[in-house]
Structure formats: structure tokens, C-alpha cells
Amino acid sequence: MIKQKYIILDRDGVINKDSPDYIKTPNDFSPLPRSLSAIKLLTDNDFSIIIISNQSGINQDLISPSNFIQINLKMISLIEKSGGAISALLYCPSLSSSDSFNRKPQPGMYIDIADRMNINLTSCYAIGDSPRDIEAARAVNCKALGVLTGNGREIQKNNKYDIPIFNDLYEAAEFVISK
């Protein structure tokens, strides 16, 4: 029996180009170079890929529920066309000013998916591009990795997290597979 392997990815800044103005429509969604290939590589190596993402633009009325669905359908379609697969997608629409346990850097979405899918988070890698991604992953003892795409320079600026940091998702995926 093959032991199931899981990996958690942030979306904006890890899989696609991030924007300070938010990814509001499917036209705004643009995969980062090599990100789709990285997801295919992880899929080919038997990883179940979970996306966990803060999406406060929804509660700010910047992203309509319909557009949010269409953005994710576009992402999943591009991933599938490249040979990759996504097992689950969780998001938190709460504002940064909220005390939501689900909004990263809080670990609520990680705990939720672990309960739903019976995942041992201590054996799970989590890849993010911002300090809040790393803090949420570390709060549940995931093996946190950073990427320099998106807001990754904020992780690198003062790597108080003492985690491996890679140029992009593809390099991080190669590292995960080598372990």
C-alpha cells in the first residue's frame, strides 16, 4: 500500500502572479513560469495537492463569488491540461482586520483540511510566498518552504523562520521530491 503524500500550496504568488489590486477576474489569473510544470511534477510523484488561500477580496466586494469560482476553474483547467491535479482547495474570505481562525497566519484552514482528509500535518510540506503562509504552516508543524515569487522577498528579508527558500515552485517541488 502506498502511503499518501500531501503538499499544501498557497495560490497567489506561488502558482500565479500576485497583484496588490487582487486577482479579481479569470483574466487576471496568470500562472507563474514553471508553476504548472511544478504541479505536474508533484502529481507525477504521487502527491495530493491542496491549495489554501486567503481571499479577503471577496469580503471587500472586490471579487464577486462568480468571478472567484471562474478564477479557480481556470486555474484547475490549466493545471489539468498540463498534467497536474488538485485534490482540494480551501480559502478564507475574512478581512485581515478580523480575528478569523481560518485566515492565515492562523492555522484554521490547515486544521480543517487535516481533519477532513485525515492528514498528518507533521509529514506534510507547505509552500508559501509570504510570512503569513510560513507562520500558519509552522503553527501546525508542517514542513514549511518559501518561494521568492510573489511576496517571497519578505520571507528572505530576515529569515527568522530558518526555512529553505527557493526561486520558484518548481525548485521547491524538486526539493520535496528529493526528500
PENOR-V768462 format. One line per field, one symbol per residue. phi: phi as a letter, one per 20 degrees, with the letter a starting at -180 (. if undefined). psi: psi as a letter, one per 30 degrees, with the letter a starting at -180 (. if undefined). A space follows every 10 residues. Layout:
phi: ???
psi: ???
This chain:
phi: .effdcbdcf efndecfebf emeecgffec ffgmffffff gfffdmeedd dcbfbfgffe mecfgffgff ffffgfffff fenebdebcd bceffffedf feffefegff fgffffdlde ffddecdbdc gffffffffd mfeecdcefm egffffgbff elcfccfbff fffgfgffe
psi: kkkkkkkkkl dkfeelklkf gljfleffjj klkfeeeeee eeefggkkkk kkkkiffefg gfjleeeeee eeeeeeeeee ffglkkelkk ljgklfflgk ffkkglgeee eeeeeeghkj ffgkkkklgl eeeeeeeffg gljkklkflb gffeeeeiif fhlkklelee eeeeeeef.
